[in-house]
Amino acid sequence: MAKDISKLPEPPKWLSLSARTWWKKIVKECEGLHDSQLLILQSALEAYADMKEAQKIVKEDGMKVMDRFGQEKAHPLLTVIRDNRSAILQAYKTLGLDLEFPD
């Protein structure tokens, strides 16, 4: 029996196009996600968006930056990338999903 996709919850509008596509794919494949599971999925996709934005900035700035004393240090956004990657992985584990990132 085919699922009525018109009744599937829509992704939050502020998510990127790839994250919204990812949302639709997961919601379609995982029948009957509860509100709490949708919130976990939303959190994972928001973490993904934050991670991608931080990665873009680090790519432009480099892995190391100068501090106010002129000393090299790791880019502060590296921790944002690490923490968001961890949040995504934890959300996937909680939802019981296979690891797959959007394009």
BABA-46679 format. One record per residue (C-alpha): x, y, z; residue in three letters. Coordinates in steps of 0.02 Angstrom, whole numbers, plus 50000, padded with zeros to 5 digits. Example, Ala and Ser with C-alpha at 12.3 -4.5 7.8 and 13.67 -1.06 7.14 Angstrom:
506154977550390Ala;506844994750357Ser;
//
This chain:
500005000050000Met;500745016649947Ala;500975030150076Lys;500005046450051Asp;501465058450037Ile;500295073550043Ser;500105070050231Lys;501955069450269Leu;502605083750376Pro;503465097350277Glu;505255102250319Pro;505575118750407Pro;505715132550277Lys;507355139550345Trp;508315123650305Leu;509425123450152Ser;508795115249994Leu;509895099850022Ser;509315098450203Ala;507485099950152Arg;507755086450021Thr;508575075650155Trp;507095078850273Trp;505835073350141Lys;506815057650100Lys;506975052350283Ile;505165056450326Val;504575046850172Lys;505655031650211Glu;505305031150399Cys;503465028350421Glu;502575037150562Gly;503925047850641Leu;503255055550800His;503405073950841Asp;504875070650956Ser;505775061250816Gln;505415075350694Leu;506185087450819Leu;507745076550828Ile;507815076150638Leu;507605095050630Gln;509005097250756Ser;510145085950653Ala;509795095950496Leu;510075112450584Glu;511725105650650Ala;512145100450472Tyr;511805118050408Ala;512875125750546Asp;514275113350511Met;514265117150324Lys;514305136050357Glu;515765134050478Ala;516685122850353Gln;516465136150219Lys;517225149650331Ile;518675138350385Val;519025134250204Lys;519165152950167Glu;520155157450324Asp;521225141850342Gly;521375129450485Met;522435141450588Lys;522165159750629Val;523175172650722Met;522645177450896Asp;522765195150966Arg;524575191851015Phe;525065186750839Gly;525185168250884Gln;524445154750772Glu;523015144950846Lys;521715132850782Ala;520245141350698His;518875143350830Pro;517565136550710Leu;518415119550709Leu;517525116050874Thr;515865121050795Val;516175108550655Ile;516655094850778Arg;515175098050894Asp;513905098750753Asn;514595082850674Arg;514395074450842Ser;512605080850857Ala;512175074150685Ile;512895057150725Leu;511975056450892Gln;510335061150808Ala;510575047450678Tyr;510955034950815Lys;509415040350914Thr;508305038850760Leu;509095022250709Gly;509575028750536Leu;511005023450424Asp;512285037150407Leu;512025047350250Glu;512335065750223Phe;511455076550095Pro;512455083149949Asp;
//
